[in-house]
Amino acid sequence: MMDSFDNFQYTDSASSYGGAISVVDDNSSVYTATTNTGTAVDLESLSIVDDRSQTSSYNNGHEGHHHHTPRTGVDEDFYAVLDDLKDEGTIDLPPHACSYCGIHSPASVVKCLVCSKWFCNSRGNTSASHIVNHLVRAKHKEVILHTESPLGETTPECYNCGSKNVFMLGFIPAKSDTVVILLCRQPCATVNKDMSWNASLWAPLIDDRSFLSWLVKPPTETEQLRSRQISFNQINRLEDLWRENANATLEDLEKPGVDDEPQPILLHYEDAYQYQNIFGPLVKIEADYDKRLKESQTQTDITVRWDVGLNQKRVAWFGLPKLESGEVRLAVGDELRLRYQGELHKAWDGVGHVIKIPNNISDEIGLELRRTEGVPTDCTHNFAADFVWKSTSFDRMQLAMKTFALDEKSVNGYILLGHELAPQVLRTQMPKRFSAPGLPELNHSQMYAVKSVLQKPISLIQGPPGTGKTVTSASIVYHLAKMNPGQVLVCAPSNVAVDQLTEKIHATGLKVVRLTAKSREALDSSVAFLTLHQQVANSTTHVELQKLIMLKNEQGELSSNDERKYKTLIRQCEKEILGAADVICCTCVGAGDPRLNKLKFRTVLIDEATQAAEPGAELLSFESFID
């Protein structure tokens, strides 16, 4: 029986060690066990005994052994009545009950620190424990143990750096057999600051998709049998509901409309209309979720530090607590709306784009405002930030699917619909050298990949990191541009991948244009001089346009007549630059930019294609493709 529990310590008078066992937590990271007799206790024999006659032992396999007393006589009658009451729904579960199955043993549950929901270490009907299932689905990383658990109300964290990411945390037994040290995998576990640590003994806290039993005890078989049974599909749907309503329960899954499942994707499609009917609703679901997520990320009580950028635009610097906790995601180029809610200045709001995100040097976000008029720079408190949601990406996906369904000339549909095609070999004049100028020499496998691509209508190149896929892709683009008439379209799902490929292709001597979204034109990059807007600004063929650009930079705006003339000249200059390019590089979604509507491409290369959504990768990139 547990006689006392104070400050992570308890005494078990029935302990087999003949003395009191104390479990001490230092910074939630170092656990020790000693006896009153002063004899060192082997951690592998350390047992935690509670008043339910269940023992969890830390052994060589880091697994717990559970012993249960058979229920007989009065116990059976008691549990039978308990089952009846439970079936009637008259038993209220405690607040720390598992949000999935209802198990509420303090030693078997932990609380997610992000959403404040409790989950148990039981697998139920799934392959992972409920707490791990939730952390993965919700992308949360921090937990805290129950106050009545054997280790008390403890938050697992790295002893060295304080990281609380449970997916990175593990433990190392010190030279003293009674001490366990929690360390994150990188870099703390590999930096041996204490000679009593043996980094080779590091083991993760999560093993086989559940927490180690000495940290969070698995529920007993009896508890699992009497718990609420929940399927993997129900867990997924419940997690989706929580994104809209944090208080949703399993009962909400039975409401009309909640159980409407979209059609599953197929390996083969009869025609483009079937493809559109299946992927269209999926894109809409993703768009609705993305919109709800953005709109729910508003943060208030923000303190702002004002500055002026080199371009004389106002820059607001501030921190976002939700970003630090991992609840929200932010990238350079995203738009935010900053609002003033105080009383020292009239109501104000301004939209800007993110020019800097937190890193190892600073935790602040840099937001460059579009307009500088009326900015309350004399105020620093009582601001709020809203995430600006744009439907551009999803609208372009839907339009691409519609074009795919209606325009038979947009692409060879059999390829995208999964239909089998007989192997084809194109009759082409192979280059004497497969390596491209300005790039490293290709090895044998890279040359084989280039040769294969030049002889086939469609190819897929796979390779692990560091095998030179980017150089190989740039070499392929070089030969395609030299061998075939027309331009080459190069796409990738991320801006980083597009920039890297653009830089490599430019090194070959080809005329390259990097097309970026309007919202990212103010951002700097390694290929900024190749971007369309920069080439327009540096163009020497339109003298009148250059004068208007200088006038707009000086005054901030133009008259209505000058503005119309400015936009007309911009479009004309963009058309000329795009038409003269050998290669145009953009993201997969950027391939749907209206400025490319009049252009047709005979060849398209998609980098990192498997990392993009199918409508965003194949359809948008192939929308302007001519067979």
C-alpha positions in Angstrom: 0.0 0.0 0.0 1.2 3.5 -0.7 1.7 5.2 2.7 2.8 8.7 1.6 3.3 10.7 -1.6 5.1 14.0 -1.4 7.4 15.8 -3.8 7.7 12.7 -6.1 8.5 10.4 -3.2 6.6 7.5 -1.8 7.2 4.8 0.8 6.1 1.2 0.4 6.2 -0.7 3.7 5.7 -3.9 1.9 8.6 -3.5 -0.4 10.8 -6.5 -1.0 13.8 -4.4 -0.4 13.2 -4.2 3.3 13.2 -0.4 3.4 11.6 2.6 2.0 12.1 3.4 -1.7 12.2 7.0 -2.7 11.8 8.2 -6.3 13.3 11.7 -6.6 12.8 13.9 -9.6 15.5 16.6 -10.4 14.4 18.9 -13.2 12.0 16.1 -14.2 15.0 14.4 -15.7 17.0 12.4 -13.1 15.3 9.5 -11.2 17.0 7.8 -8.3 16.1 4.9 -6.0 17.7 4.2 -2.6 16.9 2.2 0.5 16.9 3.2 4.2 19.7 0.7 4.7 22.0 2.6 2.3 22.2 -0.3 -0.1 22.2 0.7 -3.7 19.1 -0.6 -5.6 19.5 -2.0 -9.0 17.3 0.0 -11.3 16.4 -3.1 -13.2 14.7 -4.4 -10.1 12.9 -1.2 -9.2 9.2 -1.8 -8.8 6.3 0.6 -8.4 3.5 -0.8 -6.4 0.1 1.0 -6.1 -3.0 0.2 -4.1 -4.6 -1.8 -7.0 -2.1 -4.7 -6.6 -0.5 -4.0 -10.0 3.2 -4.0 -10.3 5.2 -2.3 -13.1 8.8 -3.4 -13.2 11.6 -1.8 -15.1 13.6 -4.7 -16.6 16.1 -5.3 -19.3 13.5 -5.1 -22.0 12.1 -1.8 -20.6 8.6 -3.5 -20.5 6.2 -3.8 -17.7 4.8 -7.0 -16.2 1.3 -6.8 -14.8 -0.2 -9.1 -12.2 -4.0 -9.2 -11.6 -6.0 -10.8 -8.9 -8.8 -13.0 -10.2 -12.2 -11.6 -9.4 -14.3 -14.0 -7.4 -17.3 -14.0 -5.1 -18.3 -10.5 -4.1 -15.9 -9.0 -6.6 -17.8 -10.5 -9.5 -21.1 -9.1 -8.2 -19.6 -5.7 -7.7 -18.1 -5.6 -11.2 -21.4 -6.9 -12.7 -23.2 -4.0 -11.1 -20.5 -1.7 -12.3 -20.9 -2.9 -15.8 -24.6 -2.3 -15.7 -24.2 1.2 -14.4 -21.6 1.9 -17.1 -23.9 0.6 -19.8 -26.6 2.9 -18.6 -24.2 5.8 -18.8 -24.7 6.8 -15.2 -21.0 6.8 -14.3 -19.2 10.1 -14.8 -15.6 9.7 -15.8 -13.0 11.9 -14.0 -11.4 14.8 -15.9 -8.2 12.8 -16.4 -10.0 10.0 -18.2 -8.5 9.1 -21.7 -10.3 11.1 -24.3 -10.5 8.1 -26.5 -11.4 5.1 -24.3 -12.1 6.5 -20.9 -9.4 4.7 -18.9 -8.5 6.8 -16.0 -5.9 5.0 -13.8 -3.5 7.9 -12.8 -0.4 5.7 -13.5 -1.6 5.0 -17.1 -2.6 8.4 -18.4 -0.8 11.6 -19.3 -2.0 15.0 -20.4 -1.1 16.6 -23.7 0.2 20.1 -22.7 -0.9 21.7 -26.0 -4.6 20.7 -26.0 -4.9 19.8 -22.2 -6.6 16.4 -23.1 -5.7 13.2 -21.3 -4.8 9.9 -23.0 -3.8 6.5 -21.8 -0.9 4.2 -22.8 -3.3 1.5 -24.0 -3.3 0.4 -27.7 -6.9 -0.6 -27.7 -7.8 -1.6 -31.3 -4.9 0.3 -32.8 -1.2 -0.4 -33.4 0.0 2.5 -31.3 -0.9 3.7 -27.8 -3.7 6.2 -27.5 -1.3 9.0 -26.3 1.1 8.4 -29.2 -1.8 8.2 -31.7 -3.0 11.6 -30.5 0.5 13.2 -30.5 1.2 12.1 -34.1 -2.3 13.0 -35.4 -2.4 16.4 -33.7 1.4 17.1 -34.2 1.8 17.8 -30.5 5.0 16.9 -28.6 4.8 17.7 -24.9 3.0 15.8 -22.1 2.8 15.8 -18.3 2.2 12.9 -15.9 -0.7 12.7 -13.5 -0.2 14.1 -10.1 -1.1 10.8 -8.5 1.2 8.8 -10.8 4.3 7.1 -9.3 6.5 9.9 -10.5 4.0 12.7 -9.7 3.1 15.7 -11.8 6.2 15.5 -13.9 6.9 16.9 -17.4 9.6 14.8 -19.2 12.3 17.1 -20.4 15.9 17.0 -21.4 18.3 17.2 -18.4 20.8 19.2 -20.6 18.8 21.6 -22.8 15.3 21.4 -21.4 13.6 20.2 -24.6 10.2 18.6 -23.9 9.7 16.9 -27.3 8.9 13.4 -26.2 9.7 12.1 -29.7 13.3 13.2 -29.2 13.6 12.3 -25.6 15.3 9.1 -24.2 17.1 8.0 -21.1 20.6 6.9 -20.2 21.3 4.9 -17.0 24.2 6.6 -15.2 27.1 4.6 -13.8 25.2 4.6 -10.6 22.5 1.9 -11.1 19.9 4.0 -9.3 19.9 7.0 -11.7 18.2 7.5 -15.0 19.0 10.7 -17.0 16.6 12.0 -19.6 18.3 13.4 -22.7 17.2 14.4 -26.2 18.6 12.3 -29.0 20.4 15.2 -30.7 22.6 16.8 -29.7 22.6 16.2 -25.9 22.8 12.4 -25.9 25.9 12.5 -28.1 27.6 15.3 -26.2 29.1 13.5 -23.2 29.6 16.3 -20.7 29.4 14.0 -17.7 31.7 11.0 -17.6 29.0 9.0 -15.8 26.9 9.0 -19.0 27.3 6.3 -21.6 25.7 7.6 -24.8 25.6 4.1 -26.3 23.0 3.1 -23.7 20.6 5.8 -24.8 17.1 4.5 -25.4 13.9 6.4 -26.5 11.0 7.0 -24.1 8.7 5.9 -26.9 9.3 2.3 -28.0 7.1 0.3 -30.4 4.7 3.3 -30.6 4.0 3.5 -26.8 5.6 5.0 -23.8 7.9 2.8 -21.7 6.0 1.1 -19.0 8.2 2.4 -16.1 7.2 5.9 -17.2 3.5 5.4 -18.1 2.0 2.1 -17.1 -0.1 0.2 -19.7 -3.6 -0.3 -18.3 -4.4 -3.8 -17.1 -6.4 -6.2 -19.2 -9.4 -5.7 -16.9 -9.3 -1.9 -17.5 -8.9 -2.3 -21.2 -11.9 -4.8 -21.4 -14.1 -2.4 -19.5 -13.0 0.7 -21.4 -14.8 2.3 -24.3 -13.9 0.5 -27.5 -12.8 2.9 -30.3 -11.5 2.1 -33.8 -8.7 3.7 -35.7 -11.2 5.3 -38.1 -13.1 6.8 -35.2 -9.9 8.2 -33.7 -9.0 9.9 -37.0 -12.5 11.4 -37.3 -12.5 12.6 -33.7 -9.1 14.3 -34.2 -10.5 16.0 -37.3 -13.5 17.2 -35.2 -11.3 18.6 -32.5 -9.7 20.9 -35.0 -13.1 22.5 -35.4 -14.5 22.0 -31.9 -12.1 21.2 -29.1 -15.0 19.9 -26.9 -16.3 17.4 -29.5 -16.9 13.8 -28.2 -17.4 10.4 -29.7 -21.2 11.1 -29.6 -20.7 13.9 -32.1 -19.5 11.4 -34.7 -23.0 10.0 -34.9 -24.5 13.4 -35.9 -25.8 13.6 -39.5 -23.2 14.7 -42.0 -20.2 14.0 -39.8 -19.9 10.4 -41.2 -19.9 11.4 -44.8 -16.7 10.0 -46.2 -15.3 11.1 -49.5 -14.7 8.6 -52.3 -11.4 6.7 -52.0 -8.7 7.5 -54.6 -8.1 4.8 -57.2 -5.2 3.4 -59.1 -7.1 3.6 -62.4 -9.8 6.0 -63.5 -12.2 5.6 -66.4 -11.9 9.1 -67.6 -11.0 12.6 -66.4 -14.5 13.3 -65.1 -14.2 10.4 -62.6 -10.8 11.8 -61.6 -12.3 15.2 -61.0 -15.3 13.8 -59.1 -13.0 12.0 -56.7 -10.2 14.6 -56.2 -12.5 17.7 -56.4 -14.2 17.0 -53.0 -10.8 16.1 -51.5 -9.3 19.5 -52.5 -12.3 21.2 -51.1 -12.0 19.4 -47.8 -8.4 20.4 -47.6 -9.2 24.0 -48.5 -11.9 24.2 -45.8 -9.6 22.7 -43.2 -6.8 25.1 -44.1 -9.1 28.1 -43.9 -10.5 27.0 -40.5 -6.9 26.5 -39.3 -5.7 29.9 -40.4 -8.7 31.7 -39.0 -8.4 30.0 -35.7 -4.8 31.1 -35.2 -5.6 34.7 -34.2 -3.4 35.8 -31.3 -4.0 38.7 -29.0 -2.0 40.7 -26.4 1.0 41.0 -28.7 3.8 43.4 -27.9 5.3 45.0 -31.1 8.7 46.5 -31.7 8.7 48.9 -34.6 11.5 49.4 -37.2 12.1 50.8 -40.7 13.5 48.6 -43.4 16.1 49.5 -46.0 13.2 50.0 -48.5 11.7 52.6 -46.0 8.8 50.3 -45.2 7.5 49.8 -41.7 8.5 46.5 -40.1 6.8 45.1 -37.0 8.8 42.7 -34.8 6.9 40.5 -32.3 6.6 37.0 -30.9 3.8 34.5 -31.3 3.4 32.0 -28.4 1.4 29.6 -30.5 4.3 29.4 -33.0 6.7 28.6 -30.3 4.5 25.8 -28.9 4.1 24.3 -32.4 0.4 25.0 -32.7 0.8 27.0 -35.8 3.0 26.9 -38.9 4.5 30.0 -40.5 6.7 30.5 -43.5 8.5 33.4 -45.0 6.1 35.1 -47.4 2.9 34.3 -45.5 0.6 37.2 -44.9 -0.6 38.4 -41.5 -3.0 41.2 -40.5 -1.8 43.2 -37.5 -4.6 45.0 -35.5 -4.3 47.6 -32.7 -6.9 47.0 -30.0 -5.8 49.6 -27.4 -7.1 53.0 -26.4 -4.0 55.1 -27.1 -4.7 55.2 -30.8 -7.7 54.9 -33.1 -8.6 51.5 -34.4 -6.0 50.4 -37.0 -5.1 47.3 -39.0 -2.5 46.6 -41.7 -1.6 43.7 -43.8 2.0 42.6 -44.4 4.1 39.6 -45.4 6.5 37.7 -43.1 10.2 38.5 -43.9 11.7 36.6 -41.0 10.7 33.7 -38.8 12.2 32.6 -35.5 15.6 30.9 -35.6 18.5 30.1 -33.2 19.4 33.8 -33.0 16.0 35.5 -32.4 12.4 34.3 -31.5 10.8 37.3 -33.2 8.8 37.4 -36.4 9.4 40.2 -38.9 6.3 41.6 -40.7 6.8 44.1 -43.4 3.7 46.2 -43.9 2.3 47.1 -47.3 1.3 50.6 -46.3 3.0 53.0 -43.9 0.2 55.5 -43.5 -1.4 55.7 -40.1 0.7 53.0 -38.5 0.6 53.5 -34.7 4.3 53.3 -34.2 4.0 55.1 -30.8 2.1 52.1 -29.4 3.7 48.8 -28.5 1.1 46.8 -26.6 -2.5 45.6 -27.2 -2.0 44.3 -30.7 -3.5 41.2 -32.3 -2.3 39.2 -35.3 -4.6 37.3 -37.8 -3.5 34.8 -40.4 -4.6 35.8 -43.9 -6.0 32.8 -45.7 -5.9 32.7 -49.5 -7.7 30.2 -51.7 -5.4 30.7 -54.7 -3.7 27.3 -54.5 -6.9 25.4 -54.1 -8.7 27.4 -56.8 -5.9 26.6 -59.2 -6.1 22.9 -58.4 -9.9 22.9 -59.1 -9.4 24.8 -62.4 -6.7 22.5 -63.5 -8.9 19.4 -62.9 -11.7 21.1 -64.9 -9.3 21.9 -67.7 -8.0 18.3 -67.6 -11.6 17.0 -67.9 -12.7 19.3 -70.8 -9.5 19.8 -72.8 -8.2 16.6 -74.3 -5.2 18.3 -75.7 -3.9 19.5 -72.3 -2.0 16.2 -71.6 -2.0 12.5 -72.5 -4.8 11.6 -70.1 -4.0 7.9 -70.1 -0.8 8.6 -68.2 -2.4 10.4 -65.3 -5.5 8.1 -65.2 -3.3 5.1 -64.5 -3.9 3.3 -67.8 -1.3 0.9 -69.1 0.7 2.1 -72.0 3.1 0.1 -74.2 6.7 1.2 -73.7 7.8 3.8 -76.2 11.3 4.9 -77.3 11.7 8.3 -78.9 13.9 8.7 -81.9 16.3 11.4 -80.8 19.8 12.3 -81.5 21.7 11.7 -78.3 24.3 14.3 -77.2 28.0 13.5 -77.3 28.4 14.5 -73.7 25.7 14.0 -71.1 27.3 16.3 -68.6 26.1 19.9 -68.9 28.4 22.9 -69.0 28.9 24.6 -65.7 27.8 21.6 -63.7 29.8 18.7 -62.1 30.6 15.7 -64.2 28.0 13.0 -64.1 28.7 9.5 -62.8 27.6 6.4 -64.6 24.2 6.1 -63.0 23.5 9.8 -63.5 24.4 9.6 -67.2 22.2 6.5 -67.6 19.3 8.5 -66.0 19.8 11.4 -68.4 20.0 9.1 -71.4 16.8 7.2 -70.4 14.8 10.4 -69.9 15.8 11.7 -73.3 14.5 8.6 -75.0 11.1 8.2 -73.2 8.0 10.3 -73.1 7.7 10.1 -69.3 10.2 9.0 -66.7 10.6 8.8 -62.9 13.9 9.3 -61.2 14.4 8.1 -57.6 17.4 8.4 -55.4 18.2 9.0 -51.7 19.6 12.4 -50.5 23.1 13.2 -51.7 23.0 11.2 -54.9 23.0 14.3 -57.2 19.3 14.4 -58.3 19.4 18.2 -58.6 22.5 18.1 -60.8 21.0 15.3 -62.9 17.7 17.2 -63.2 19.5 20.4 -64.3 21.5 18.3 -66.9 18.3 16.8 -68.3 16.7 20.3 -68.6 19.8 21.6 -70.4 19.6 18.8 -73.0 15.8 19.0 -73.4 16.2 22.8 -74.1 18.9 22.2 -76.7 17.4 19.2 -78.4 13.7 20.2 -78.6 12.0 23.3 -79.9 10.0 25.3 -77.4 10.5 26.1 -73.7 10.9 23.8 -70.7 8.8 24.2 -67.6 10.5 23.2 -64.3 8.3 22.9 -61.2 8.6 21.7 -57.6 6.2 21.8 -54.6 8.4 24.1 -52.5 10.0 27.4 -53.2 13.3 26.2 -51.8 13.5 23.3 -54.2 12.6 25.6 -57.1 15.4 28.1 -56.2 18.0 25.4 -55.9 17.1 23.9 -59.3 16.9 27.4 -60.9 20.4 28.2 -59.7 21.8 24.9 -61.2 20.1 25.4 -64.5 21.3 29.0 -64.8 24.9 27.7 -64.4 24.5 25.9 -67.7 24.1 29.1 -69.6 20.4 28.8 -70.4 18.1 31.8 -70.2 16.1 31.1 -67.0 13.2 33.0 -65.5 12.1 32.3 -61.9 8.4 33.0 -61.6 7.3 33.8 -58.0 3.9 34.7 -56.5 3.2 38.4 -56.1 3.2 38.0 -52.3 6.8 36.8 -52.4 8.3 39.4 -54.8 9.6 41.5 -51.9 11.5 38.5 -50.4 15.2 38.1 -51.1 16.7 34.8 -52.4 19.8 33.4 -53.9 18.2 33.7 -57.4 16.5 37.0 -56.9 18.2 38.4 -60.0 16.5 35.7 -62.1 13.0 36.4 -60.9 10.6 37.8 -63.4 9.9 41.0 -61.4 13.6 41.7 -61.0 14.2 41.2 -64.7 11.4 43.6 -65.4 12.8 46.2 -63.1 16.3 45.8 -64.6 15.0 45.8 -68.2 16.6 48.5 -70.4 14.3 48.1 -73.4 11.4 50.0 -71.9 12.6 53.5 -70.9 9.2 54.8 -70.1 8.6 51.9 -67.7 11.8 52.6 -65.9 10.8 56.2 -65.4 7.4 55.1 -63.9 9.2 52.5 -61.6 11.5 55.2 -60.3 8.6 57.6 -59.8 6.6 55.0 -57.9 9.5 54.2 -55.7 10.0 57.8 -54.8 6.3 58.8 -54.3 4.9 55.5 -53.2 2.0 55.7 -55.6 1.1 57.0 -59.1 -1.7 58.9 -60.6 -4.6 56.9 -62.0 -3.4 57.5 -65.6 0.2 56.7 -64.8 -0.9 53.6 -62.9 -2.8 52.3 -65.9 0.2 52.9 -68.2 2.5 51.3 -65.6 0.5 48.1 -65.4 0.2 47.9 -69.2 4.0 48.3 -69.7 4.6 45.7 -66.9 2.5 43.1 -68.6 4.1 43.8 -71.9 7.6 43.5 -70.5 6.8 40.3 -68.6 5.4 38.8 -71.8 8.6 39.6 -73.7 10.9 38.2 -70.9 8.8 35.0 -70.5 8.7 34.5 -74.3 12.5 34.8 -74.6 13.3 32.4 -71.8 14.6 28.9 -72.5 13.4 27.6 -69.1 10.7 28.9 -66.7 10.9 27.8 -63.1 8.0 28.0 -60.6 6.2 26.0 -57.9 3.6 23.4 -59.0 0.8 25.8 -57.8 2.7 28.7 -59.6 2.3 26.8 -62.9 -1.3 28.0 -62.8 -0.3 31.6 -62.7 -2.3 33.6 -65.3 0.9 35.0 -66.8 1.7 31.6 -68.1 -1.8 31.1 -69.7 -0.6 31.9 -73.2 2.5 29.8 -73.1 2.7 26.1 -74.1 5.4 23.7 -73.1 6.5 20.5 -74.8 8.5 19.3 -71.8 7.9 19.5 -68.1 10.2 18.5 -65.2 8.8 18.2 -61.7 11.3 18.0 -58.8 10.3 16.3 -55.6 7.0 15.2 -57.3 6.1 12.6 -54.6 6.0 15.3 -51.9 3.2 17.3 -53.6 -0.5 16.7 -53.7 -1.5 14.9 -56.9 -3.7 17.7 -58.3 -1.1 20.3 -57.4 1.8 18.3 -58.9 0.6 16.6 -62.0 -2.3 18.7 -63.2 -1.1 22.2 -62.6 2.3 21.4 -64.0 0.8 19.6 -67.0 -2.0 22.1 -67.6 0.1 23.9 -70.3 1.7 20.7 -71.6 1.3 19.9 -75.3 1.4 16.2 -76.2 
